[in-house]
Every structure is written in C-alpha cells, then in structure tokens.
Amino acid sequence: MSSGSTDAPPRPADPVKPRRRRRWVWWLVASVTTVTVGVSATVVGAYVRLSGNVRHVEVGTEDLGPRPVKAATKAVNVLIVGSDQRDGRNAKYGRFPGERTDTIMLAHISPNRDNAVVVSFPRDSMVPLPACRARHGLPGQHPHVGMINESFNYGGIACTWKTVETLTGIRIDHFVKVDFTGFKDMVDAVGGVEVCVPEPVNDTKALLTLDAGRQTLRGEQALGYVRARYSLGDGSDIGRIQRQQMFIASMLKKVMSGETLTDPARLFGFLDAATRSVTTDPGLTPAVMKDLALSARGLAAGRIRFVTTPWRYSLVHPGKVEWVEPLSTKLFRIVAHDRPLTGSGVRGGQTRVPREQIDVEVRNGTWRSGLGTLVAARLEERGYHVSRIGDTARKPRPRTTVVYSPRSATKAPVLSRDLLVSAGRLVPAGTTGRLVLVIGDDWRGVRELRPDGVDGIKGFDATHDSCASA
C-alpha cells in the first residue's frame, strides 16, 4: 500500500519511442469495437459482411493449461490486445520487425447484457508471469517477474491469454487483437469525436495544431490528439492515458447516440472500419456476434464502465508500476462474479465528483527540488488528472493551498480531503475549472488509501464528459 508521504519515485522521463506513442490506439479501437459488437442491433442485418473482415487465430487448451472456473456462467469475458505491427499499411508509422502490444484490457459483459466493464492493465505493470510454450516461431516464456506485455512478445496472444487468466482468476471466453490502421476511418465514420482542449496546442511531433476549447476532431486531428504527449497535460504517459480514456468515453457516446445508431450508413461505416482492424479466436463467430447484438441492444452508454487496475509507482523497479493489494484482487473478484461496481469500491461520482474528472495543476512553492513531480505522481496514483507541473512565481510559500474558482468549487473539497494539510482560496469568476495545488513549506503528503477497498479503484462510465475537468 502506498504511504502517505511524497517519497514515491518520479515518473520515467525517457524519450517517447514510436511504439509507445501508439498505445492510445489500442485503448480506443479495442474498447469501442468490443462494446459495439454487443450493443448494435444493426449488426444483425450486416454481420455476415462485417465478419468477413475479421481474421481468426486458434488458441488451444494446450496453450492455456489449468484454467479458472467460470464464476458468472452466462457472462462474456473478452481479452483485448492492441497489436503494433509495422508492415503493410502500418509501415508509414515507422518500420520495425515482429509484433508487439502496448495495451491489454479485459471486457466483461454481464449475464443479462445490461452492463459492461472494461478493465485496463497498465503496460508497465511488474507481475509474476507464467510459463508459456513456444508457438508460431516465438520462443515461449519462462516463469519470471516482468512487465505484463512481455507475454505477448514471448508467446503471442495465447501466452497473454494465459497470463491474464493466471493473474486475475477470470476465465476468458474470447480474444480480440486490434490493429490501429483503421482508427482514423472509425473517427471519420461517426462524424468526428468531441473533446475539450484546455489551452492552444502546437505540437510539431504529433503534427497537431488546435485552438483551446470544446471542438470536434476528425481522423487526422484525433490521431495527433491521442498521440501527443509533451504538448498536452504534464508530459507523463499516465496523463496521456487518462486523456485517451476520456477520448474513448466521448467516442462511445457518439457511437451509441441516436445520431449514429439511427443512421445505417454511418453505423455500418464505423463497424466496417472497426472489424477490418481486428483478429479474433474462431469461437467469436458471426452467430455469437449476432446473439450478443440481440441480447445487448438495450445497453446504455451509462452502463459501460472503464476501470484501471489499482496501481502505484514501484519502489523496486523504478519507472514501472505495481498493482495495489488487496484492491486489485477485490476488483477481479467483483468482475469474475459479476457483482455491481457501485458500492464495491469503485467511485462513480454519485455523491461527489470522482477524481478522474478533476484536473489539477501542481505548482511547487518550496525550494525542495523535484517536489512538484513527486506530488504529481502521488495524485496520479489516486486518479487525478495532472495537467501541468511548474513553480510559483514567488518562493517560499508558507502554506499549501488549493486554488479554485466558482466553476470548480465542487471539486476542491475532494482534493483537500486527500491532502494531509491544505487550505482553500477562491479566485475570481471566469477562470478555468482546473484546480491549482500550491505546495507550501507545511506540505506533509497525501493521505493513505483505505485498505477496505472503499477507495483506490479508479473508474468512470461512458457518459463521462470530456469537458468536465477543463
């Protein structure tokens, strides 16, 4: 469990490598593809055509070994893996041999098809990896502690399947491996996706120029928006992942809106682009897709939740993350047994603003070098979106202060309660909804997460407003 101090390791500051900058794609395409397979009744009339787009790979019992018992027998659990393979249409994003994955998720569709949960496993998670046999030219995997995405590199989708089942105790029914080349077509097929940009962006690396404010992004702009790292937010990979999750939520709202579902041409165009980007197991047949579509056609966007496995920055493996216990095990049991997330430790914002919707700017008002980065890391572990890290114009500041405007008045108490010491100060109306945390000489740290699981599991549903923290 994380301590209440700020002595957490700083986040990695390594240069962004091309393959790491594609992680957003897997989150987006995989989440939307998996959910819409079980949502749109329109698929029933066109599923034969769409299923012809999908490629299949067999995963046998000899690859998976002993498996968990299926707890919620009528639920559907789908492993989602993002594949970064740079050949063919993908070559323009930079060539490298082989195939990698930067995103691993598990989508759980309830037995009654009235709710869905998408659990994300941070790519840099250090976990115990099981043995996997060699297959399809891959060397296989020896048992060891390593990053969760290593399983895909050593043993492909079968090894990743076995790894996730071993770690979570959740029996997987199907897998979806997603390629990212169809992303721009998917965004354009739904007429663009709305986002909020807190300040103007001019990012030459991401080829992105945007004005501040609420706006609808088309394919090329959306690609740059979810790729960008240093020009948006605090420059961390965690911050970028949070932004990507908000983009997914906004896209799901668009896909599941009447604007899309009642327009057969637009819906088919979206599903066509999505299915051209996926590979599945042979068991995910057209008949299975049809049955999911028929049974889940009434599923509302507000019943689809995105959850991140509880994590913290590792003290043993700098630059990596570890799963927080017992919260992680609690989450996996909730999903495996199809228990409701609300009231089980996942905050949904029913009684207060969830941390995932709170944008915080951190300003170091002390002479302690690097304190702003350390504090930002602790806030991100708690689920806050850190938009910027900097210093105050004057130093030292004696008191730690949470600066908020009338627009963010409901968010300030949430942050204040998480700090061991803080005061609040109202700034004039008309400023942004962002909170500003000024770190003073009286800084004592962030409060510990509660071990009973009432706190620490981060999540939000697909009705999340991407402008909520702007």
C-alpha positions as CSV (number, residue, x, y, z in Angstrom):
1,M,0.0,0.0,0.0
2,S,1.2,3.5,-0.8
3,S,2.4,5.6,2.1
4,G,1.1,9.0,2.9
5,S,4.4,10.7,2.1
6,T,5.6,12.1,-1.2
7,D,8.7,9.8,-1.4
8,A,7.4,8.0,-4.4
9,P,9.8,7.6,-7.3
10,P,9.5,10.2,-10.1
11,R,7.8,9.1,-13.3
12,P,10.1,8.0,-16.1
13,A,11.3,10.8,-18.3
14,D,12.6,8.7,-21.1
15,P,12.1,10.0,-24.7
16,V,8.9,8.8,-26.2
17,K,9.5,5.9,-28.6
18,P,7.3,5.4,-31.6
19,R,5.7,2.2,-30.4
20,R,4.8,3.8,-27.0
21,R,3.1,6.6,-28.8
22,R,0.6,4.1,-30.3
23,R,-0.8,2.9,-27.0
24,W,-3.8,5.2,-27.3
25,V,-5.0,3.4,-30.4
26,W,-5.4,0.1,-28.7
27,W,-7.4,1.6,-25.9
28,L,-9.7,3.3,-28.4
29,V,-10.3,0.8,-31.1
30,A,-10.4,-2.2,-28.8
31,S,-12.8,-0.6,-26.3
32,V,-15.2,0.7,-29.0
33,T,-15.0,-2.5,-31.1
34,T,-15.7,-4.9,-28.2
35,V,-18.6,-2.9,-26.8
36,T,-20.3,-2.2,-30.1
37,V,-20.2,-5.9,-31.0
38,G,-22.6,-6.4,-28.1
39,V,-24.6,-3.2,-28.5
40,S,-25.8,-2.5,-32.0
41,A,-28.8,-4.4,-33.3
42,T,-28.0,-3.1,-36.7
43,V,-25.1,-5.6,-36.8
44,V,-27.7,-8.4,-37.1
45,G,-28.5,-7.4,-40.7
46,A,-24.9,-6.9,-41.7
47,Y,-22.9,-9.3,-39.5
48,V,-22.1,-11.7,-42.4
49,R,-20.5,-8.9,-44.4
50,L,-18.7,-7.5,-41.3
51,S,-17.5,-10.9,-40.1
52,G,-15.8,-11.4,-43.4
53,N,-13.4,-8.5,-42.5
54,V,-12.2,-10.3,-39.3
55,R,-9.2,-12.6,-39.2
56,H,-9.0,-15.6,-36.9
57,V,-6.2,-17.3,-34.8
58,E,-6.7,-20.6,-32.9
59,V,-5.8,-20.8,-29.2
60,G,-5.9,-24.3,-27.9
61,T,-6.2,-25.9,-24.5
62,E,-2.6,-27.0,-24.6
63,D,-1.6,-23.3,-24.7
64,L,-3.7,-22.3,-21.7
65,G,-3.1,-25.1,-19.2
66,P,-5.2,-25.2,-16.0
67,R,-7.8,-22.5,-16.1
68,P,-10.1,-20.6,-13.7
69,V,-13.7,-21.8,-13.2
70,K,-16.2,-19.6,-14.9
71,A,-17.9,-17.8,-12.0
72,A,-20.7,-15.9,-13.8
73,T,-21.5,-18.6,-16.3
74,K,-23.6,-16.5,-18.8
75,A,-21.3,-13.5,-18.7
76,V,-18.9,-12.9,-21.7
77,N,-15.3,-12.1,-20.9
78,V,-13.2,-10.8,-23.9
79,L,-9.4,-10.3,-23.8
80,I,-8.4,-7.2,-25.8
81,V,-4.9,-6.8,-27.0
82,G,-3.5,-4.0,-29.2
83,S,-1.1,-5.2,-31.8
84,D,1.6,-2.8,-33.0
85,Q,2.9,-4.5,-36.2
86,R,4.7,-2.2,-38.7
87,D,4.3,-3.7,-42.1
88,G,1.8,-3.2,-45.0
89,R,-0.5,-0.3,-44.3
90,N,1.3,0.2,-40.9
91,A,4.7,0.8,-42.4
92,K,4.2,4.6,-42.7
93,Y,4.2,4.8,-38.9
94,G,7.8,3.6,-38.7
95,R,9.2,0.2,-39.6
96,F,10.3,-2.5,-37.1
97,P,10.2,-6.3,-37.3
98,G,7.8,-8.5,-35.5
99,E,4.7,-7.7,-33.5
100,R,4.3,-6.0,-30.1
101,T,1.5,-5.0,-27.8
102,D,1.3,-1.9,-25.6
103,T,-2.3,-2.3,-24.3
104,I,-4.0,-5.2,-22.6
105,M,-7.7,-5.0,-21.4
106,L,-10.5,-7.3,-20.3
107,A,-14.1,-6.5,-21.3
108,H,-16.8,-8.1,-19.1
109,I,-20.3,-8.2,-20.5
110,S,-22.8,-9.1,-17.8
111,P,-25.0,-12.3,-18.0
112,N,-28.1,-10.1,-18.5
113,R,-26.3,-7.9,-21.1
114,D,-27.4,-4.8,-19.1
115,N,-23.9,-3.6,-18.2
116,A,-20.3,-3.9,-19.2
117,V,-16.9,-3.3,-17.6
118,V,-13.6,-2.7,-19.4
119,V,-10.6,-3.3,-17.1
120,S,-7.2,-1.9,-18.2
121,F,-3.9,-3.4,-17.2
122,P,-1.1,-0.7,-17.2
123,R,1.5,-1.8,-19.7
124,D,4.4,-1.2,-17.3
125,S,2.9,-3.4,-14.6
126,M,5.5,-5.7,-13.0
127,V,3.7,-9.0,-12.3
128,P,4.6,-12.7,-12.0
129,L,4.4,-14.2,-15.5
130,P,3.6,-17.9,-16.0
131,A,5.3,-20.4,-18.3
132,C,4.1,-20.5,-21.9
133,R,5.1,-22.9,-24.7
134,A,6.8,-21.9,-27.9
135,R,4.5,-21.4,-30.8
136,H,4.4,-19.8,-34.3
137,G,8.1,-19.0,-34.2
138,L,8.0,-17.4,-30.8
139,P,10.4,-18.7,-28.1
140,G,7.9,-19.1,-25.3
141,Q,8.0,-17.7,-21.8
142,H,9.8,-18.9,-18.6
143,P,8.2,-18.1,-15.3
144,H,9.6,-14.8,-14.0
145,V,8.6,-11.3,-12.8
146,G,8.4,-8.9,-15.6
147,M,6.2,-6.4,-17.4
148,I,2.8,-7.8,-18.3
149,N,3.1,-7.1,-22.0
150,E,6.2,-9.3,-22.2
151,S,3.9,-12.3,-22.6
152,F,2.8,-11.2,-26.0
153,N,6.3,-10.8,-27.2
154,Y,7.4,-14.2,-26.0
155,G,4.3,-16.3,-26.7
156,G,1.8,-14.2,-28.7
157,I,-1.9,-13.9,-27.9
158,A,-2.1,-17.4,-26.3
159,C,0.5,-16.5,-23.7
160,T,-1.2,-13.2,-23.0
161,W,-4.5,-15.0,-22.6
162,K,-2.9,-17.5,-20.1
163,T,-1.1,-14.6,-18.2
164,V,-4.3,-12.6,-17.7
165,E,-6.3,-15.6,-16.6
166,T,-3.5,-16.6,-14.1
167,L,-3.2,-13.1,-12.7
168,T,-6.9,-12.3,-12.4
169,G,-8.7,-15.6,-11.9
170,I,-11.2,-14.6,-14.5
171,R,-11.9,-17.2,-17.2
172,I,-11.7,-15.6,-20.7
173,D,-14.2,-16.6,-23.4
174,H,-12.7,-14.9,-26.5
175,F,-9.9,-12.5,-27.6
176,V,-9.8,-9.5,-29.9
177,K,-6.5,-8.4,-31.2
178,V,-6.7,-4.9,-32.7
179,D,-4.7,-3.2,-35.4
180,F,-4.5,0.5,-35.4
181,T,-4.6,1.5,-39.0
182,G,-8.4,1.8,-39.1
183,F,-8.5,4.4,-36.3
184,K,-8.9,7.5,-38.5
185,D,-11.5,5.8,-40.6
186,M,-13.5,5.0,-37.5
187,V,-13.4,8.6,-36.2
188,D,-14.5,9.9,-39.6
189,A,-17.2,7.3,-39.9
190,V,-19.0,8.7,-36.9
191,G,-18.6,12.3,-38.0
192,G,-15.7,13.1,-35.6
193,V,-15.3,13.0,-31.8
194,E,-15.8,15.9,-29.4
195,V,-13.0,16.8,-27.0
196,C,-12.0,19.7,-24.7
197,V,-8.6,21.3,-25.2
198,P,-7.6,23.3,-22.1
199,E,-5.2,25.6,-24.0
200,P,-3.9,26.0,-27.6
201,V,-1.7,23.3,-28.9
202,N,1.1,23.4,-31.5
203,D,2.9,20.1,-31.5
204,T,5.2,19.5,-34.4
205,K,6.0,15.9,-33.4
206,A,2.3,14.9,-33.3
207,L,1.6,17.2,-36.3
208,L,-1.2,18.8,-34.2
209,T,-2.4,22.4,-34.1
210,L,-5.6,23.1,-32.0
211,D,-7.3,26.1,-30.5
212,A,-8.4,25.9,-26.9
213,G,-12.0,24.9,-26.0
214,R,-14.6,22.3,-27.0
215,Q,-14.3,21.0,-30.5
216,T,-14.9,18.1,-32.8
217,L,-11.8,16.3,-34.1
218,R,-11.7,14.4,-37.4
219,G,-9.4,11.5,-38.2
220,E,-6.0,13.2,-38.6
221,Q,-6.6,15.6,-35.8
222,A,-7.8,12.8,-33.5
223,L,-4.7,10.8,-34.3
224,G,-2.5,13.7,-33.3
225,Y,-4.5,14.4,-30.2
226,V,-4.2,11.0,-28.7
227,R,-0.6,10.6,-29.8
228,A,0.6,13.9,-28.3
229,R,2.5,13.8,-25.0
230,Y,4.6,16.8,-24.1
231,S,2.3,19.4,-25.6
232,L,-0.8,18.4,-23.6
233,G,-1.0,17.8,-19.9
234,D,2.0,17.2,-17.7
235,G,4.1,15.3,-20.2
236,S,3.7,11.9,-18.4
237,D,2.5,8.7,-20.0
238,I,-0.1,8.3,-17.2
239,G,-1.5,11.7,-18.1
240,R,-1.7,10.8,-21.7
241,I,-3.6,7.5,-20.9
242,Q,-6.1,9.5,-18.9
243,R,-6.7,11.7,-21.8
244,Q,-7.1,8.7,-24.1
245,Q,-9.7,7.2,-21.8
246,M,-11.7,10.4,-22.0
247,F,-11.5,10.3,-25.7
248,I,-12.8,6.7,-25.7
249,A,-15.7,7.8,-23.5
250,S,-16.6,10.6,-25.8
251,M,-16.4,8.3,-28.9
252,L,-18.6,5.7,-27.2
253,K,-21.2,8.3,-26.5
254,K,-21.1,9.3,-30.2
255,V,-21.3,5.7,-31.4
256,M,-24.2,4.8,-29.1
257,S,-26.1,8.0,-29.7
258,G,-29.2,8.2,-31.8
259,E,-27.2,10.2,-34.3
260,T,-25.2,7.1,-35.1
261,L,-27.5,4.2,-34.3
262,T,-30.3,5.6,-36.4
263,D,-28.1,6.2,-39.4
264,P,-27.5,2.8,-41.0
265,A,-24.8,4.2,-43.4
266,R,-22.8,5.9,-40.6
267,L,-23.1,2.9,-38.3
268,F,-22.1,0.4,-41.0
269,G,-19.2,2.6,-42.0
270,F,-18.0,2.7,-38.4
271,L,-18.4,-1.1,-37.9
272,D,-16.8,-1.8,-41.2
273,A,-13.7,0.2,-40.2
274,A,-13.6,-1.4,-36.8
275,T,-13.9,-5.0,-38.0
276,R,-11.2,-4.6,-40.6
277,S,-8.8,-3.9,-37.8
278,V,-9.3,-7.0,-35.6
279,T,-8.3,-10.6,-35.3
280,T,-10.2,-13.0,-33.0
281,D,-10.4,-16.6,-31.9
282,P,-12.6,-18.9,-34.2
283,G,-15.2,-19.1,-31.4
284,L,-16.2,-15.5,-31.8
285,T,-18.4,-16.4,-34.8
286,P,-21.0,-14.4,-36.7
287,A,-23.6,-16.3,-34.7
288,V,-22.0,-15.2,-31.4
289,M,-21.8,-11.6,-32.5
290,K,-25.5,-11.8,-33.6
291,D,-26.6,-13.2,-30.3
292,L,-24.7,-10.5,-28.4
293,A,-26.2,-7.8,-30.5
294,L,-29.7,-9.1,-30.0
295,S,-29.4,-9.5,-26.2
296,A,-27.5,-6.3,-25.5
297,R,-29.2,-3.9,-27.8
298,G,-30.7,-2.0,-24.9
299,L,-27.4,-1.4,-23.2
300,A,-27.0,2.3,-22.4
301,A,-23.7,4.2,-22.5
302,G,-24.1,4.9,-18.8
303,R,-23.9,1.2,-18.1
304,I,-20.4,0.8,-19.6
305,R,-17.6,1.5,-17.2
306,F,-13.9,1.8,-17.7
307,V,-11.7,0.7,-14.7
308,T,-7.9,0.7,-14.3
309,T,-6.3,-2.0,-12.2
310,P,-5.3,-0.2,-9.0
311,W,-1.6,0.7,-9.3
312,R,1.3,2.6,-7.7
313,Y,4.8,3.6,-8.9
314,S,7.2,0.9,-8.0
315,L,10.0,1.4,-5.4
316,V,11.8,-1.8,-6.5
317,H,11.5,-1.3,-10.3
318,P,12.0,2.5,-11.0
319,G,9.9,3.7,-13.9
320,K,7.5,0.8,-13.6
321,V,4.2,0.2,-11.7
322,E,2.9,-2.4,-9.2
323,W,-0.6,-3.5,-8.6
324,V,-2.0,-2.4,-5.2
325,E,-3.4,-5.2,-3.0
326,P,-5.9,-6.1,-1.8
327,L,-7.7,-3.7,-4.1
328,S,-6.6,-5.4,-7.3
329,T,-7.8,-8.8,-6.1
330,K,-11.1,-7.2,-4.9
331,L,-11.7,-5.7,-8.4
332,F,-11.0,-9.0,-10.2
333,R,-13.4,-10.9,-7.9
334,I,-16.1,-8.3,-8.4
335,V,-15.8,-8.7,-12.2
336,A,-15.5,-12.5,-12.1
337,H,-18.7,-12.9,-10.0
338,D,-20.5,-10.1,-11.9
339,R,-21.1,-8.0,-8.8
340,P,-22.1,-4.4,-9.1
341,L,-19.2,-1.9,-9.1
342,T,-21.0,0.8,-7.3
343,G,-20.7,0.4,-3.6
344,S,-17.9,-2.1,-4.0
345,G,-15.0,0.4,-4.0
346,V,-15.3,1.9,-7.5
347,R,-16.2,5.5,-7.4
348,G,-18.8,6.5,-9.9
349,G,-19.5,10.1,-8.8
350,Q,-22.9,9.6,-7.4
351,T,-22.2,11.5,-4.2
352,R,-19.2,13.6,-5.2
353,V,-17.1,14.5,-8.2
354,P,-14.8,11.5,-9.0
355,R,-11.1,12.1,-9.0
356,E,-10.9,11.1,-12.7
357,Q,-12.9,14.2,-13.6
358,I,-10.6,16.6,-11.6
359,D,-7.9,18.4,-13.5
360,V,-5.0,19.7,-11.2
361,E,-2.1,22.0,-11.9
362,V,0.7,21.5,-9.5
363,R,3.0,24.4,-8.5
364,N,6.0,24.0,-6.2
365,G,6.1,26.9,-3.8
366,T,9.1,25.5,-1.9
367,W,12.9,25.3,-2.5
368,R,12.7,21.4,-2.5
369,S,13.8,20.5,-6.0
370,G,11.6,17.9,-7.7
371,L,8.8,18.1,-5.1
372,G,6.2,19.1,-7.7
373,T,7.0,15.9,-9.8
374,L,6.7,13.7,-6.7
375,V,3.4,15.2,-5.7
376,A,2.0,14.9,-9.2
377,A,3.0,11.2,-9.2
378,R,1.0,10.6,-5.9
379,L,-2.0,12.5,-7.3
380,E,-2.0,10.4,-10.4
381,E,-1.9,7.2,-8.4
382,R,-5.1,8.4,-6.7
383,G,-6.7,9.0,-10.1
384,Y,-6.4,12.8,-10.6
385,H,-5.5,14.2,-14.0
386,V,-2.4,16.3,-13.6
387,S,-2.4,18.9,-16.4
388,R,0.8,20.8,-15.6
389,I,3.7,20.9,-13.2
390,G,5.6,24.1,-12.5
391,D,6.9,26.5,-9.9
392,T,5.3,29.5,-8.2
393,A,6.4,33.0,-9.2
394,R,7.4,33.7,-5.6
395,K,9.1,31.4,-3.1
396,P,8.9,30.2,-0.5
397,R,5.1,29.8,0.1
398,P,4.4,29.1,3.8
399,R,1.1,27.3,3.3
400,T,-0.2,24.6,1.0
401,T,-3.2,26.0,-0.9
402,V,-5.9,24.6,-3.2
403,V,-6.9,27.4,-5.5
404,Y,-10.3,27.1,-7.2
405,S,-12.9,29.1,-9.0
406,P,-16.7,29.0,-8.7
407,R,-16.7,26.6,-11.7
408,S,-14.5,24.1,-9.7
409,A,-16.0,24.7,-6.2
410,T,-17.4,21.1,-6.0
411,K,-14.0,19.6,-6.9
412,A,-11.9,21.5,-4.3
413,P,-13.2,19.6,-1.2
414,V,-12.3,16.2,-2.9
415,L,-8.7,17.3,-3.3
416,S,-8.5,18.9,0.1
417,R,-9.6,15.7,1.8
418,D,-6.8,13.8,0.1
419,L,-4.1,16.1,1.5
420,L,-2.7,15.9,5.0
421,V,-2.7,19.7,5.1
422,S,-4.3,22.3,2.8
423,A,-6.4,25.5,2.8
424,G,-8.8,26.7,0.1
425,R,-8.8,30.0,-1.7
426,L,-11.5,31.3,-4.2
427,V,-10.2,33.1,-7.2
428,P,-12.3,35.5,-9.4
429,A,-15.1,34.0,-11.6
430,G,-14.3,33.4,-15.3
431,T,-11.2,31.3,-14.7
432,T,-11.0,27.6,-15.7
433,G,-12.4,24.6,-13.9
434,R,-8.9,23.4,-13.2
435,L,-7.7,23.3,-9.6
436,V,-4.3,24.7,-8.7
437,L,-2.4,23.0,-5.9
438,V,0.3,25.3,-4.5
439,I,2.7,23.3,-2.4
440,G,3.9,25.2,0.7
441,D,6.6,24.6,3.3
442,D,3.9,23.0,5.5
443,W,3.5,20.1,3.0
444,R,3.0,16.8,4.7
445,G,1.9,14.5,1.9
446,V,-1.2,12.7,0.6
447,R,-3.5,10.6,2.8
448,E,-3.2,6.8,2.6
449,L,-5.7,4.8,0.5
450,R,-8.2,3.0,2.7
451,P,-7.4,-0.8,2.8
452,D,-11.0,-1.9,2.9
453,G,-11.4,-1.2,-0.8
454,V,-13.8,1.8,-0.5
455,D,-11.1,3.9,-2.2
456,G,-8.5,3.5,-4.8
457,I,-10.2,1.6,-7.7
458,K,-10.4,4.2,-10.4
459,G,-13.2,4.2,-13.0
460,F,-15.8,6.2,-15.0
461,D,-18.6,5.4,-17.3
462,A,-19.1,6.1,-21.0
463,T,-21.3,9.1,-20.3
464,H,-18.2,10.9,-18.9
465,D,-18.0,14.5,-20.1
466,S,-14.5,15.2,-21.6
467,C,-15.1,18.8,-20.7
468,A,-15.8,18.1,-17.1
469,S,-12.2,19.0,-16.0
470,A,-11.5,21.7,-18.5
